[in-house]
Amino acid sequence: MVFISIKTLILSISAAAMVTAAVAGSTSGGCADLASKKGTNITYVDVKNCYDSIPFNKAIARSTLETVTTLFDQYYISRDWATAPHLPKPFESDPVDIVAKLKKIGRTSYTSDRKFHTDIYEAIESLHDGHAAYGPYCYSAYLFGQPLNLYAPVINGKQVLQVYKDNLDRGYEDCDVIKIDGRNAMAEIKKRANVLMTSKDPNVRFNEALASMAYSQEAGTFVTIPGQFANRQSLPERPSVHYELRCPKSKRTILVDDAWVISPQGPWQFTDTDSYYKSVCLAPSSPAASSVAKRDLDAVPFRRHDEVVSKRALEEPAKDLPPPILAPAYPLATRIGVGNSTVFYQLKDHPTVGVVVIYVMAIDFAEIDFMYQSLDTLYESGVTDIIIDVVGGNGGYANVGPDIAQLFFPNKGPLDKAASMNFRVTPAIQKLSAKVFNSTDGGMSQVGNMFSVDGGGFYDASRFFDFGKNHMYSDNSLFLNTVTESHHGRKAVYTKMTSYQPHTHPTHPNVAKYPWTNNPDRLRIVTDGRCVSACANAIYFLANQYKVKSYGIGGNPGQPLSKYAYAAGAAIYIEKFQAMFAFANVTSPVKDLPYQAILGWTVAEIFAPGSKLPLEFDAARHPTDYRLNYDPVNARSREAMWSQVATAAWKK
């Protein structure tokens, strides 16, 4: 059996030596002004001076690059698929040889620590894979926000860039944005969108850059999400953004120069550069010491990537879509129930239409019970048709797709809802998998066929289905009986196709009565393409496997829009990767990062039946069936959006 590996560019040194060298070379004072602000009234200069005062240390750089390069060369399953020279529509993404990019960084002479880590971040960002992430706390400790949140509605057949919300209440809502920093405003938004990791679809990235609404469990309603143009975790290029606005009530151009509003993302404790470096940048000596800061930063994680979120618009064939609803007031929907991951509504102007909003795919047994109860309520209220809303849908449990599918298509065997998937394999993984086989309970009591990454995690073969023998793996052969494949000129070793453990829901007494059960004509999906990870897997089952029609909202008019963004089968972060090896008492193939950082990558990909392309790259399965545009009303009223979909879908 041949395994492909590379000779690393970098030398390894001890963590103790790295810390000593780095602190000794730093200069005090650069972060003192930032520390004196105590988290309030922070200026751009405060943060920039602090970041730029961090000394570049070759030893730390070598160790960082060694770990990142090894993981993305030997364990990132999309390494070779990402080098595809041409991706068909709706994708628009350059081929990325991530290993070559990291090698180039290793050959570059650096004097700036921030520049070095930014180059690694941008190299991984260029993959447009939401599971692939590198973000050091050192340079993402502060969140930058713009007071103006922008969106791109279509008005009278023309798409324009406008102010969605002015957080300073200056009355700029719905003013046209003509220029940003002296350049064409729409071009600047697309420039920003192009670098986002969100998707290989430029229209999904465009949605991610702009403002939208998302359901907030805390607020109990839909709230404004600024978008990744207005909210950033990395240091912006300039201390402010200059806008040229043209407002309906003014004939003259209004010039607005808005400084970034800056806030800390964690309870950082420091007084100067040395203490910032030790407490924020350097990895602590034990995982427990970093748990508080890690939890806080994960609240705005690099999973969704570099910044926060966003949104956009829809457009569908004119024969199906009613004219935009521009009335200032709009009838609301009745909220039926709120769970931990979902919320249910019944439309007032379309009372036979119910809506299931899935705002996070953390679906466990309790949530499934709640969803059945809510579907019962909708049925008893006369609902015959269901809209499944995943606009801005977040990820969650990796194998939730089959659970969602069974809510609406229950009369199929469990294997019909099992996504085929495979893993990259190395000698280190084979050694690990032998030690962790059947090592954990898989979390069956909590989330059905979803498994935590505790214990053996993704490398415990007992958690996966053996298609050849039609039962769960009873030995470690998943990671031993491998196949060698070549993709775009490079070979790698993979497992044979497998699946998460198939699971069938207990029979629900009323499901057979529902008009929508096993009836895709009674179901519709509405998405802005930002349905990520576990959300993507769930919508893949409904739309691709069970032929539920989808409506895509946002992007640019006349262009296709994906149903979902990144859709790989499983991803992991370095802490969990290292924990699995520690659990097995096996030496990890990589060293811990010297900096506290988010470092994640895709370890398994899913495939549609009969496809030789991972779903992540299978462009033909991504476009929505119909398109909608945002307008000033449906962008601010989810009920208006649902009504448009209901009218188009069922002519009601």
Salt bridges, closest charged atoms under 4 A:
ASP46 OD2 - LYS37 NZ 2.53
ASP52 OD2 - LYS48 NZ 2.71
ASP52 OD1 - ARG114 NE 2.90
ASP73 OD1 - ARG79 NH1 2.98
ASP80 OD1 - ARG79 NE 2.66
ASP80 OD1 - ARG490 NE 2.74
GLU92 OE1 - LYS89 NZ 3.12
ASP97 OD1 - ARG490 NH1 3.30
ASP113 OD1 - HIS117 NE2 3.56
ASP119 OD1 - LYS115 NZ 3.04
GLU125 OE1 - HIS305 NE2 3.16
ASP166 OD1 - ARG170 NH2 3.17
ASP174 OD1 - ARG636 NH2 3.23
ASP181 OD2 - ARG238 NH2 2.84
GLU188 OE2 - ARG183 NE 3.10
GLU208 OE1 - ARG304 NH2 3.89
GLU208 OE1 - ARG530 NH1 3.01
GLU237 OE1 - ARG238 NH1 3.29
ASP257 OD1 - HIS242 ND1 3.74
ASP258 OD1 - ARG170 NH1 2.91
ASP298 OD2 - ARG303 NH2 3.27
GLU307 OE2 - ARG192 NH2 2.09
ASP320 OD1 - LYS319 NZ 3.84
ASP320 OD1 - LYS651 NZ 3.68
ASP349 OD1 - HIS350 ND1 2.92
ASP376 OD2 - HIS508 NE2 3.10
ASP385 OD1 - ARG522 NH1 2.94
ASP385 OD2 - LYS652 NZ 2.51
ASP389 OD2 - ARG638 NE 2.72
ASP403 OD1 - HIS503 ND1 3.95
ASP403 OD1 - HIS505 NE2 3.03
ASP454 OD1 - LYS576 NZ 3.29
ASP460 OD2 - ARG463 NE 3.89
GLU485 OE1 - HIS487 NE2 2.87
ASP528 OD2 - ARG530 NE 2.84
GLU575 OE2 - LYS294 NZ 2.79
GLU616 OE2 - LYS200 NZ 2.89
ASP618 OD2 - ARG621 NE 2.56
